[in-house]
């Protein structure tokens, strides 16, 4: 099974080797037929601490690295 890849914006890089990435998805509401934006935050592994707040990054699924990290940043 292929690994999922998501694109989002870094919202925090306060922790060592970790960035918080906000991923936004858009979809049409089934009843109202209105476009809705929902966002979700993912904690991703950043080995070299290279990404800063505001950077657009791509993250990929990986084996669990810690209690909350199941994603890693793809170099972009």
C-alpha positions as CSV (number, residue, x, y, z in Angstrom):
1,X,0.0,0.0,0.0
2,X,1.5,3.4,-1.0
3,X,2.2,6.0,1.7
4,X,0.0,9.0,1.9
5,X,1.5,12.4,1.1
6,X,-0.1,15.6,2.3
7,X,0.8,19.3,1.7
8,X,0.5,22.0,4.3
9,X,2.0,24.9,6.1
10,X,4.4,24.8,9.1
11,X,2.7,26.4,12.1
12,X,5.3,25.6,14.8
13,X,8.9,24.5,15.0
14,X,9.5,24.9,18.7
15,X,10.3,21.3,19.5
16,X,13.6,19.6,18.5
17,X,13.3,17.6,15.3
18,X,9.6,18.2,15.1
19,X,7.3,20.6,13.1
20,X,3.6,21.0,13.4
21,X,2.0,21.1,9.9
22,X,-1.5,22.4,9.3
23,X,-3.2,20.6,6.3
24,X,-6.3,22.2,4.8
25,X,-8.9,20.2,2.8
26,X,-11.8,21.6,0.9
27,X,-15.0,19.7,0.1
28,X,-18.6,20.4,-0.8
29,X,-21.2,20.1,1.9
30,X,-23.6,17.3,1.0
31,X,-26.8,19.2,1.8
32,X,-25.9,22.9,1.6
33,X,-23.7,22.5,-1.5
34,X,-21.3,25.0,-0.1
35,X,-17.6,24.7,-0.2
36,X,-16.2,24.1,3.3
37,X,-12.6,24.4,4.5
38,X,-11.4,22.1,7.3
39,X,-7.9,22.0,8.7
40,X,-6.0,19.4,10.7
41,X,-2.7,19.5,12.4
42,X,-0.1,16.8,12.1
43,X,3.2,16.6,13.9
44,X,6.0,15.6,11.5
45,X,9.7,14.6,12.0
46,X,12.2,17.1,10.7
47,X,15.7,15.6,11.3
48,X,17.8,18.7,10.6
49,X,15.4,21.4,12.0
50,X,15.5,23.1,8.5
51,X,11.9,24.2,8.2
52,X,10.5,27.4,9.7
53,X,7.0,28.8,10.4
54,X,5.2,29.7,7.2
55,X,7.0,27.2,4.9
56,X,5.0,25.1,2.6
57,X,6.0,21.4,3.0
58,X,5.0,18.0,2.0
59,X,4.7,15.2,4.7
60,X,4.6,11.5,4.2
61,X,3.4,8.7,6.4
62,X,6.0,6.7,8.3
63,X,6.4,4.2,11.1
64,X,5.7,5.8,14.5
65,X,8.7,7.9,15.6
66,X,7.2,9.0,19.0
67,X,3.9,9.1,20.9
68,X,2.5,11.7,18.5
69,X,4.7,11.6,15.4
70,X,3.6,9.3,12.5
71,X,4.7,11.6,9.6
72,X,8.0,12.8,8.2
73,X,8.8,15.9,6.2
74,X,9.8,15.3,2.6
75,X,12.6,17.7,1.5
76,X,11.1,20.5,-0.5
